[in-house]
Amino acid sequence: MLLTRIALRPPHDDCDLSAGELTDLLWLNATAADGIRHIHARAIAGRVAVAVFTVASEQEISDYIVQRVCERAIRSVPALRGWTVI
């Protein structure tokens, strides 16, 4: 398993979602093919830090998968409209 860390920033640095709610929304946008085994999020100073464990053969692949899942969630979940991956 590989660990990828990524951060998401809400619009206007005002996070209306809890870290647990964001985690749930990311899970809803992950597929079995993504190979994600665990997602943990926590709010830190106007952003949400996300740690994701994946089953991937290389770190670059894990990083790509996590980026893709986060971007997919931002595109498809109305509550994440205006969020960005940083």
DALIN-V81897 format. One record per backbone hydrogen bond with DSSP energy under -0.5 kcal/mol. NH is the residue of the N-H (numbers start at 1). CO is the residue of the C=O. If there is no record, write none. Layout:
nh/co
NH/CO
NH/CO
This chain:
nh/co
2/54
4/52
6/50
8/48
9/84
13/10
14/11
15/13
16/14
22/18
23/19
24/20
25/21
26/22
27/23
28/24
29/25
29/26
30/27
34/31
35/32
36/31
37/53
38/53
40/51
42/49
44/47
47/44
48/8
49/42
49/47
50/6
51/40
52/4
53/38
54/2
54/52
55/35
56/54
62/58
63/59
64/60
65/61
66/62
67/63
68/64
69/65
70/66
71/67
72/68
73/69
74/70
75/71
76/72
77/73
78/76
80/77
81/78
83/80
84/9
86/7
86/84
